[in-house]
């Protein structure tokens, strides 16, 4: 390779951050622990869905590995890339893991799979060779950095406007952090990052009539690939200095129509410290506040469902992407439909992953309520949503009846998982975690896992492989 060509600044910025930045924020570490717990809880719940579990296990031609990484809630112990796919697929499947709202919304905890899988493998490898294990604090450190890379890049690069999936952010973040976790030098991290930009993927599966289950495993695939890129770079595979900026063959020209992939904002600890948890229900982020409104509205309408004449929904501009009319073909289609999710919440005062399945969707009252809904944008909601100092997600709902009466309007400016609502949100997040752990383990083991996870200092000092063994079944 031509060593006279300077590497693109985006690659250098990310590598410098991963190699040199020291995470010192107690808030970031504390939030990262809750993020790990919440992600694992989401994974354990997803194990109840055959559409997800059919994708898990040893790949064709593969085999279990005694020094491999475990997959929580299962007996699988796999090579790190396969384990990363399994873990991230479980975490992401139900659309219940954390979110970062920006120019390009993404789900930062998709990074839990590759970071946790590589850390587990390294910890086992170290112990087998008489070296110290990797501890959970290291997992949290690299999660903080991976969250930061994804979120900061998302603040400046609206990939979906170019038809590209936000899984690219995960691929880039995981490649960089895994390379660092594996002991890669600054240059090796840069080389690995250049490889990650060669393969963006389409966002087709997240929108309109093409919405489908790929959205549950697209980032899992990206995280698995990231481990391959990092490993190749550490074995001497060279990087490509102009992967972004080459005027004819570079990423910017080929994929962005000569718009530049940006990184002018600094990396720090912002994203993990301010990440938005999905606590109350599994639904696309733009609907989180709307569903909280609808659940609160349930008590006003539950005895008058058949008398409803009109339902007014008010939101911000971004919610238009989940404004869906007509037939919904599968669970993935339904959990990206605002009207479907609101109808369930109005009918039952809840919204769970099971409510997207065919059995529940067969209730004819759902489509009737969908037909009665109107969605309008409020400009001050859009302004609050777009303001990075507020990061609000405002929604409101009001219901009207055939006799001319109506309910009060219920408004939620930010859902319970918003950083401004941590005081009430964290206890609810812990309850969500308890419930999900109890789905998979006997009561005694459930208690052991929860006690460890809620002891901040003890968990941070726990060897990763011991923690993952505790989660095996």
C-alpha angles and dihedrals in degrees: 000000000000105000091189093073115088117231118248111274094237090062092047094048093052094045093049090051094050094043100041113020116104116209109220104154114118089199091055093050093045092049090046090056091053089046091054091048093047092047092051090048091053089050093052092051091049089059087076092066118082092200086067102036092053087069095054135091136042114352121236108290092010132115141203116270127216089212093039128111123270125236110226116247093016140077092241119125108178144165110283099258092049092045090049090054091048095048096044092045090055094045093050102035101092096040088239101119126099126294140206116208114211141119083304113028115216141169106244096190088070080090092068091083100058096035095048094043094051092043091051092049093047092048092054092044092050094049092048088055096045095257128128116276124247110257131216091251088068090051090053092047092055092042088056090052094045091049089050095051093049095045098044092048088048091056091064107026119062095192096176090065085068093044093256126133124242087233084092089071090054091047091052095043094045093046092054097043096043090050088052093046089052090055098259120168122240090262093048089052089051091049092049092049092054089057091052093061094059095077118045116163135221122265091213094114094063101056142068122323092347095063107131148150094284086086087070094058107023093095091042088059090048092051092050091050090049091063090053092051093049092047092049092051091051088053090056105270106155126236131236111239098201099039088130106029108036102128095229110017102027128111094251094057099037100043108017102040091245093310105137121243100237137218109162096131120087124247119236133122102301100113101051092042092053103031118141115238121208100224110150103043145355105253138121111286096248089063099046096097092040091057091048087054091048093049089052088047092053094086090055096052110024094099093041104047093125092050096058113119102173140006118201118203120190122191146137129287096264092063090073090085090068096042097114131174129184131024121354112211106197146357092276090054092049097050088055093053116092094198095051093050093047091049092054092049092049092049099044109015090238143069119208134166089256090061090072094060124105095254094060093038090060090073103112092208089072095064091043091056091045089056091053094055127100122189122206133176121237110206094215089053090054090048091051091047092051096044108099091204091060105029089189126167102202123191136161136188136195128179127210127199135213093251092061097258125120143191123250115268112261116208131188117185096189130004124247092265092062115116091241088063099048093123092065096024101059095057088050090048090052090051089052089051093049091051093049095047090050089055091069110027139054116259096260094050090043089057092048093051094046094046091053094045094050093051100084100194095040093050093048090054095047116110109248095231092052091050092049092047088055089056095050122103 
